[in-house]
Amino acid sequence: MEPQPGNKEPAVPARATVGKRRNAMRVLKDQNEEMVVVYELVGFDDTEAPILVFEWGRTSTRLFNYPSNWRDLKDGALLALRNPH
């Protein structure tokens, strides 16, 4: 990163992160009218398989095997994936 003209502060180099990125996200409500956030979590180095995450209230579920067309599923079908009994 180059310092800007007139800026006496040294440039801070970009730092590498080991975090993950959200690839796609949907927000919907379940049968109890509770908001559920569903998103696909993808690693930055692409060596890890993506994970589908459901978050609601103080609870979350992670699915390692899920349909590739999850974005196209109707709300009820998508919500059914979070409790695969």
Secondary structure, DSSP 4 states (H G I P E B T S, - for coil): -PPPTT--SPPPPP-----EEEEEEEEEE-TTS-EEEEEEEEETTS-SPPEEEEEETTEEEEESS--TTGGGS-HHHHHHHTS--
